[in-house]
């Protein structure tokens, strides 16, 4: 235990093997931390995009309902009545043309 605390395994003649292993473990730890950060960044980005999609979907539903209200015949009749245009009292009729040579 005392040799480990003094770090004799880093100074001995066989220290090159130990240093290689320490550098290998350190590089693996750095790669693992980088991958973890990258994955968390993607998760946050996905969450942000999901909230944006929900907001856009609700805006779409609101606009669609407003459009449906504007397209209603009663709304159009009221707006045109303000301009002095009234709906026709007689229904449209079909015109038939007979062509004989």
C-alpha atoms as one frame of an Amber mdcrd trajectory, in Angstrom:
protein
   0.000   0.000   0.000   2.856   2.316   0.827   4.383   1.758  -2.643   1.108
   2.731  -4.296   0.922   5.929  -2.252   4.534   6.762  -3.144   3.685   6.033
  -6.808   6.688   3.713  -7.242   4.868   1.961 -10.082   5.286   5.133 -12.150
   9.014   5.430 -11.548  10.191   1.788 -11.799  11.908   0.262 -14.816   8.529
  -1.161 -15.967   6.890   2.261 -15.736   6.418   2.552 -19.507   3.720  -0.165
 -19.435   1.962   1.545 -16.577   2.112   4.962 -18.241   0.691   3.549 -21.468
  -2.225   2.038 -19.559  -2.850   5.302 -17.656  -2.793   7.326 -20.888  -5.116
   4.793 -22.546  -7.614   4.955 -19.658  -7.450   8.753 -19.617  -8.088   8.989
 -23.352 -11.039   6.584 -23.050 -12.471   8.714 -20.232 -12.128  11.890 -22.327
 -13.826  10.235 -25.313 -16.638   8.967 -23.070 -17.196  12.449 -21.592 -17.233
  14.020 -25.069 -19.807  11.488 -26.324 -21.961  12.097 -23.261 -21.907  15.868
 -23.853 -22.766  15.368 -27.507 -25.716  13.114 -26.650 -27.045  15.599 -24.073
 -26.752  18.441 -26.586 -28.826  16.417 -29.065 -31.454  15.614 -26.410 -31.806
  19.304 -25.539 -32.065  20.207 -29.214 -34.775  17.571 -29.752 -36.733  18.869
 -26.751 -36.512  22.436 -28.072 -37.696  21.341 -31.514 -40.603  19.393 -29.991
 -41.828  22.467 -28.110 -41.502  24.523 -31.293 -43.531  21.919 -33.216 -46.257
  22.001 -30.545 -46.398  25.807 -30.708 -46.588  25.797 -34.506 -49.275  23.107
 -34.463 -51.429  25.105 -32.042 -50.916  28.236 -34.152 -51.980  26.260 -37.240
 -55.152  25.043 -35.510 -55.995  28.603 -34.407 -55.462  30.002 -37.896 -57.469
  27.198 -39.489 -60.426  27.815 -37.176 -60.235  31.560 -37.874 -60.213  30.839
 -41.620 -63.208  28.515 -41.330 -65.071  31.261 -39.478 -64.205  33.800 -42.196
 -65.360  31.419 -44.944 -68.811  30.909 -43.405 -71.655  32.242 -45.534 -73.097
  34.278 -42.660 -69.792  36.097 -42.103 -69.455  36.883 -45.803 -73.085  38.057
 -45.954 -72.579  40.394 -43.001 -69.403  41.904 -44.452 -70.944  42.403 -47.892
 -74.121  43.916 -46.364 -71.935  46.671 -44.928 -70.890  47.464 -48.529 -74.450
  47.366 -49.786 -74.286  43.979 -51.535 -77.129  41.629 -50.635 -77.478  37.920
 -51.370 -79.704  37.036 -54.286 -83.322  36.294 -53.496 -83.766  33.998 -56.510
 -81.681  30.877 -56.856 -79.431  30.495 -59.884 -80.791  28.623 -62.871 -79.158
  26.474 -65.479 -78.942  27.754 -69.036 -79.376  25.106 -71.721 -78.376  25.796
 -75.278 -79.546  23.509 -78.063 -77.295  23.585 -81.065 -78.933  22.340 -84.244
 -77.291  22.505 -87.607
